Amino acid sequence: MMRVRVAELKDHLSEHLRRVEAGARIEVTDRARPIAMIVPIEGGLEMDPPATPFSAIRDKRYASARWKRSSLEMLLEERGQR
């Protein structure tokens, strides 16, 4: 089993997750004490194929909402209230 510090995990997360995906188990430590374990999903992850391929909907465009104000105006108004 591999041990990594939190900072190391954050700096190289993708690399460590690829190791886990390949079957490795990683113990995460904080100041030399174990705080978490990252383990592969048992049996793998099963996904159903999409009902419609992305290529069939890639260029689909939606009609305008036809609001009286632009979405940008509404967003700026909301942010101004924070």
C-alpha positions as CSV (number, residue, x, y, z in Angstrom):
1,M,0.0,0.0,0.0
2,M,1.2,3.4,-0.9
3,R,1.2,6.3,1.6
4,V,1.0,10.0,0.5
5,R,0.7,13.3,2.3
6,V,-2.2,15.5,1.6
7,A,0.0,18.1,-0.1
8,E,1.5,15.4,-2.4
9,L,-2.0,14.1,-3.2
10,K,-3.2,17.6,-4.1
11,D,-0.1,18.3,-6.3
12,H,-0.4,15.0,-8.2
13,L,-4.1,14.0,-7.9
14,S,-4.5,12.8,-11.4
15,E,-1.4,10.6,-11.2
16,H,-2.6,9.0,-7.9
17,L,-6.1,8.4,-9.2
18,R,-4.7,6.6,-12.3
19,R,-2.8,4.3,-9.9
20,V,-6.0,3.6,-7.9
21,E,-7.8,2.9,-11.2
22,A,-5.1,0.4,-12.0
23,G,-5.7,-1.3,-8.7
24,A,-3.5,0.4,-6.1
25,R,-4.6,1.4,-2.7
26,I,-3.4,4.7,-1.3
27,E,-3.4,5.8,2.4
28,V,-3.6,9.6,2.8
29,T,-1.7,11.0,5.8
30,D,-1.8,14.4,7.5
31,R,1.2,15.1,9.7
32,A,2.2,11.4,9.5
33,R,-1.2,10.1,10.8
34,P,-3.5,8.2,8.5
35,I,-6.8,10.1,7.7
36,A,-8.2,8.4,4.6
37,M,-7.9,5.5,2.2
38,I,-8.4,5.7,-1.5
39,V,-9.3,2.3,-3.0
40,P,-10.6,1.2,-6.4
41,I,-14.3,0.6,-6.9
42,E,-14.9,-3.2,-6.6
43,G,-16.2,-4.7,-9.8
44,G,-15.4,-1.5,-11.7
45,L,-17.7,1.1,-12.9
46,E,-20.4,0.1,-15.3
47,M,-22.1,2.7,-17.5
48,D,-25.0,2.4,-19.9
49,P,-24.3,3.6,-23.4
50,P,-26.1,6.9,-24.3
51,A,-29.5,6.8,-25.9
52,T,-28.5,9.4,-28.5
53,P,-24.9,9.8,-29.7
54,F,-23.3,13.2,-29.0
55,S,-22.7,13.8,-32.8
56,A,-26.5,13.8,-33.3
57,I,-27.1,16.7,-30.8
58,R,-23.8,18.6,-31.0
59,D,-25.1,21.4,-33.2
60,K,-28.6,21.7,-31.7
61,R,-29.6,25.3,-30.9
62,Y,-32.3,26.3,-28.5
63,A,-34.8,29.1,-28.9
64,S,-34.2,32.3,-27.0
65,A,-36.0,32.6,-23.6
66,R,-37.3,36.1,-24.8
67,W,-37.0,37.6,-21.3
68,K,-37.6,41.4,-21.0
69,R,-34.1,41.7,-19.6
70,S,-30.8,40.1,-20.6
71,S,-29.4,37.3,-18.6
72,L,-26.3,39.4,-18.0
73,E,-28.4,42.2,-16.4
74,M,-30.1,39.7,-14.1
75,L,-26.7,38.1,-13.2
76,L,-25.2,41.4,-12.3
77,E,-28.3,42.3,-10.2
78,E,-28.0,39.1,-8.3
79,R,-24.3,39.5,-7.7
80,G,-24.8,43.1,-6.5
81,Q,-27.0,41.7,-3.7
82,R,-24.2,39.7,-2.1
